[in-house]
Amino acid sequence: MARSPLDLVPTMGRDLDRLELRLEASVQTQDPFLTEVAGHLIRAGGKRVRPGFVIAAAAIGQDPPTPATDDVLTGGVAVELVHLGSLYHDDVMDEAQVRRNVASVNAKWGNLRAILAGDFLLARASELAASLGTEVAGLLAATIGKLCEGQVRELQDTGNPARSETSYTDSIEGKTASLLATSCRIGGLVGGLDRVTVDALTEFGRYYGLAFQVVDDILDIVATDEHLGKPSGNDLHEGIYTLPVIRALDSPCGPQLTELLGGAASDANVRSALQLVRASGGVEEALDVARHYVHQASASLNSLAPTTATAALQVATDHLIERARVPLGDR
């Protein structure tokens, strides 16, 4: 099975295979234990969306695409290490037990080691970005800051049933969209593309990231644990009210849902809250918002040359809505 639609382009699929080897090599240290902990989620696999976008963005001006250069692969490894480092830290904050169908790092080795390993991944990502020049290094450093800002915004509204859509959007801009925008921008920069194209790719990554997070939040409401690779309904359990919940709170189900959310965060209450959100129409409304972001992402691609890489990014974008529709069935 393909990791992502980019795998359907033979050259890009081979580039992702090369990147996988580089990713594993990037966390090798003289300390076997640190190497094991830092590589835990790498070995668990993943779609590698962010490095895939680095590779695709760099190939926008080529048709057919040529094999990715060392600099392109280095950029891809750097953004994936930032993503993984953020997951290590997120799982500590959420007290998560499972990630990608394996034990989370904090569950396996404890919070302290998970935090330090996450710091190591961010440091290694920064080191790799520095090898690509000051612009890429500064861009990645600023993006790590945006990830933190987005997470802080989310924490500030934890347990707040009055959370606004503006607060939600600001949070996902930082914690998700910023890194996907940066992935596309780094690909364009190291690929030597003109600034107009680099800016269009950055805009594409931003809108894709917004859609990606909305879909992810929908899946947390409607998908199974097996589908997600982690427990479903976890956001509600943690008091994180995402777009489907915000819309449900503004529906006729709102008062009953507010009462449930104000009670104990028991498994029974979470199950009841999930049922209310699903019945409220909030999921369908959130999916409409995701479709809007997908449309904006596609519009950003319209200004790019109609190459194989552009088509691959479009297929990846179309795939987002399909991700949400599978567990939704024919709604």
Secondary structure as GFF3:
##gff-version 3
##sequence-region A 1 331
A	DSSP	three_ten_helix	5	8	.	.	.	ID=ss1
A	DSSP	alpha_helix	10	26	.	.	.	ID=ss2
A	DSSP	alpha_helix	32	38	.	.	.	ID=ss3
A	DSSP	alpha_helix	40	43	.	.	.	ID=ss4
A	DSSP	alpha_helix	49	58	.	.	.	ID=ss5
A	DSSP	alpha_helix	70	94	.	.	.	ID=ss6
A	DSSP	beta_strand	98	99	.	.	.	ID=ss7
A	DSSP	beta_strand	102	103	.	.	.	ID=ss8
A	DSSP	alpha_helix	105	109	.	.	.	ID=ss9
A	DSSP	alpha_helix	111	130	.	.	.	ID=ss10
A	DSSP	alpha_helix	134	156	.	.	.	ID=ss11
A	DSSP	alpha_helix	165	172	.	.	.	ID=ss12
A	DSSP	pi_helix	173	177	.	.	.	ID=ss13
A	DSSP	alpha_helix	178	190	.	.	.	ID=ss14
A	DSSP	alpha_helix	195	222	.	.	.	ID=ss15
A	DSSP	alpha_helix	225	228	.	.	.	ID=ss16
A	DSSP	alpha_helix	234	237	.	.	.	ID=ss17
A	DSSP	alpha_helix	243	249	.	.	.	ID=ss18
A	DSSP	alpha_helix	254	261	.	.	.	ID=ss19
A	DSSP	alpha_helix	267	280	.	.	.	ID=ss20
A	DSSP	alpha_helix	282	301	.	.	.	ID=ss21
A	DSSP	alpha_helix	308	328	.	.	.	ID=ss22
###
